[in-house]
Amino acid sequence: MDETGLENAAILLMSLGEEDAAEVLKHLTPKEVQGVGETISRMKSIPRDRVENVLEMFTSVAGDNIQVLALTLEGGPIKTVDATTRTFFFGVGGILLIAADQPEGVYQATFNVNANYQ
């Protein structure tokens, strides 16, 4: 990773809470963690606009949509209603199929469910 990339990663990690930053660091190699750590220790002050630019860049990259090639549902949907709070829970298990050239990571999909209470 070049110096700008290390600085951007450092700014992003410093912008996160401690627990979230620790979660991100789990996915880096020891050498990457060392590089980001050294960069954080060197950075004295960061202009607000630089932080905003890094966060905007990360949000635009992280917010990219990836096309789902197929969705396979396993079993029937799980539906429950809590008798006390009348909270409705709906769950479905399945497999999302995405293109093989996507980056490593955790993928999720959002589905709209309409419930008709009678």
C-alpha positions in Angstrom: 0.0 0.0 0.0 1.4 3.4 -0.9 1.8 6.3 1.6 -1.5 7.9 0.5 -3.4 4.6 1.0 -1.8 4.1 4.4 -2.8 7.7 5.4 -6.4 7.1 4.2 -6.6 3.8 6.1 -5.2 5.5 9.2 -7.8 8.4 8.9 -10.6 5.9 8.4 -9.5 3.8 11.4 -9.2 6.9 13.6 -12.7 7.9 12.6 -14.2 4.6 13.7 -14.9 3.7 17.3 -12.4 1.5 19.0 -14.4 -1.8 18.6 -15.1 -1.1 14.9 -11.5 -0.3 14.2 -10.4 -3.5 16.0 -12.8 -5.4 13.8 -11.3 -3.9 10.6 -7.7 -4.6 11.8 -8.6 -8.3 12.2 -8.8 -8.5 8.4 -5.3 -7.0 7.8 -2.0 -8.8 7.7 0.5 -8.1 10.5 2.6 -6.1 8.1 -0.5 -4.0 7.1 -1.4 -3.4 10.7 2.2 -2.3 11.5 2.2 0.1 8.5 -1.2 1.7 9.5 -0.1 1.9 13.1 3.2 3.6 12.2 1.2 6.0 10.0 -1.2 6.8 12.8 1.6 7.6 15.2 3.2 10.0 12.6 0.0 11.9 11.9 -0.2 14.9 14.1 -3.3 16.8 12.9 -5.6 16.1 10.0 -7.6 18.9 8.3 -11.3 18.4 8.6 -11.7 18.4 4.8 -9.2 15.6 4.4 -11.2 13.5 6.9 -14.4 14.3 5.1 -12.8 13.3 1.7 -11.6 10.0 3.0 -14.9 9.2 4.6 -16.7 10.1 1.4 -14.3 8.0 -0.7 -14.8 5.0 1.6 -18.6 5.5 1.6 -18.8 5.6 -2.2 -16.6 2.5 -2.5 -18.4 0.6 0.3 -21.8 1.5 -1.1 -21.2 0.0 -4.5 -23.9 -2.5 -5.5 -22.9 -6.0 -6.7 -25.3 -7.8 -9.0 -26.8 -11.0 -7.5 -26.7 -13.7 -10.1 -29.1 -16.1 -8.3 -30.9 -16.5 -5.0 -31.7 -20.0 -3.7 -34.0 -20.3 -0.8 -33.6 -23.2 1.7 -36.7 -24.4 3.5 -39.8 -22.4 4.2 -39.9 -19.0 5.7 -39.9 -18.7 9.5 -42.7 -16.4 10.7 -43.5 -15.6 14.3 -45.4 -13.0 16.2 -44.5 -12.1 19.8 -47.8 -12.3 21.7 -46.8 -9.5 24.2 -45.3 -6.9 21.9 -47.0 -8.0 18.7 -43.6 -7.8 17.0 -43.5 -9.7 13.7 -40.4 -11.7 12.8 -39.8 -13.1 9.3 -36.7 -15.1 8.4 -35.5 -16.9 5.3 -32.3 -18.9 4.8 -30.6 -19.3 1.4 -27.6 -18.8 -0.8 -26.7 -15.7 -2.8 -24.7 -16.4 -5.9 -22.4 -13.6 -7.0 -19.7 -13.3 -9.7 -16.4 -15.0 -8.9 -14.4 -11.8 -9.6 -15.8 -9.9 -6.6 -13.5 -8.9 -3.7 -13.4 -11.1 -0.7 -15.9 -10.0 2.0 -19.3 -10.5 3.6 -22.2 -9.9 1.2 -25.8 -9.3 2.2 -29.0 -8.6 0.3 -32.1 -6.6 1.3 -35.6 -7.9 0.5 -38.9 -6.1 0.9 -41.6 -8.1 2.7 -45.2 -7.0 2.9 -47.2 -8.3 5.9 -50.9 -8.2 5.9 -52.3 -8.3 9.5 -55.9 -9.5 9.8 
